[in-house]
Amino acid sequence: QFITRAVELVEANMTNTDYSVEMFAGDLHTDRTNLYRKLQTLTGQKPTEYIRTNRFKLPSQVLVESKYSIAKMRDLCGFSTPSYFAYSFKKMFGKTASEYQKKGK
């Protein structure tokens, strides 16, 4: 139930660039420390990693299908700066968003 709710919250706040770990913890009715412990135990990820990973799941599929531009995908993922989106995307998938998009064509 905890993970299901966590996924729902990340998806609901996907485009919210201001959605923070503190807000995430509050929405899950816990504090930051307990959120960290619980997510680390259940997923092996820190809260920031968990949010970032889940923000990329659906958009990465859409990116391969070429439904949106990379700039639009950045907005859909809730990243306000292109450089941080590029860094996070490459860290997660091992290639740039444009390389990832070409793979799907």
C-alpha positions as a printed Julia matrix, in Angstrom:
105×3 Matrix{Float64}:
  0.0    0.0     0.0
  2.82   2.4     0.84
  4.53   1.96   -2.54
  1.24   2.17   -4.42
  0.45   5.46   -2.71
  3.99   6.73   -3.3
  3.72   6.02   -7.04
  0.33   7.76   -7.18
  1.75  10.85   -5.49
  4.75  11.08   -7.8
  2.51  10.66  -10.85
  0.07  13.26   -9.57
  2.91  15.73   -9.04
  4.96  14.82  -12.1
  4.88  18.3   -13.64
  5.23  20.11  -10.31
  8.84  21.35  -10.31
  8.46  22.39   -6.66
  7.45  18.93   -5.39
 10.05  18.18   -2.75
 10.95  15.29   -0.49
  9.39  17.22    2.39
  6.11  17.53    0.49
  6.3   13.87   -0.51
  6.81  12.83    3.12
  3.94  15.05    4.25
  1.63  13.6     1.62
  2.55  10.13    2.9
  1.89  11.26    6.5
  5.42  10.66    7.68
  8.57  12.65    8.27
 11.62  12.81    6.02
 13.67  10.39    8.15
 10.99   7.69    8.22
 10.36   8.16    4.5
 14.07   7.67    3.83
 14.19   4.49    5.92
 11.02   3.01    4.46
 11.92   3.71    0.82
 15.48   2.49    1.34
 14.14  -0.76    2.79
 11.4   -1.31    0.19
 13.1   -0.04   -2.97
 16.78   0.46   -2.21
 16.42   4.1    -3.26
 16.65   7.42   -1.47
 13.51   9.59   -1.71
 15.06  11.91   -4.31
 16.11   8.92   -6.44
 12.66   7.37   -6.07
 10.89  10.53   -7.21
 13.26  11.0   -10.14
 13.0    7.33  -11.23
  9.23   7.38  -11.19
  9.06  10.71  -12.97
 10.97   9.15  -15.88
  8.97   5.92  -16.29
  6.03   7.07  -18.41
  7.81   9.91  -20.2
 10.63   7.61  -21.31
  8.08   5.38  -23.04
  6.43   8.36  -24.71
  9.83   9.68  -25.77
 10.61   6.47  -27.65
  7.25   6.74  -29.38
  8.25  10.3   -30.41
  4.95  11.77  -29.28
  6.65  14.82  -27.77
  9.82  16.79  -28.15
 12.57  16.43  -25.58
 11.76  19.91  -24.26
  8.12  18.87  -23.73
  9.28  15.68  -22.0
 11.43  17.76  -19.67
  8.35  19.74  -18.68
  6.26  16.58  -18.25
  8.9   15.14  -15.95
  8.85  18.26  -13.76
 12.38  19.49  -14.48
 12.76  23.26  -14.67
 16.28  23.35  -16.13
 17.42  21.61  -19.32
 20.88  20.82  -17.96
 19.55  19.02  -14.86
 17.08  17.07  -17.0
 19.91  16.05  -19.37
 22.15  15.05  -16.45
 19.4   13.06  -14.71
 18.25  11.36  -17.9
 21.76  10.25  -18.84
 22.42   9.04  -15.31
 19.22   6.98  -15.33
 19.36   5.52  -18.85
 23.06   5.68  -19.73
 22.44   7.79  -22.82
 21.11  11.21  -23.71
 17.41  11.78  -24.33
 18.01  12.25  -28.05
 20.01   8.99  -28.23
 17.22   7.25  -26.33
 14.61   8.71  -28.66
 16.5    7.57  -31.77
 16.59   4.04  -30.36
 12.81   3.91  -30.6
 12.7    4.9   -34.28
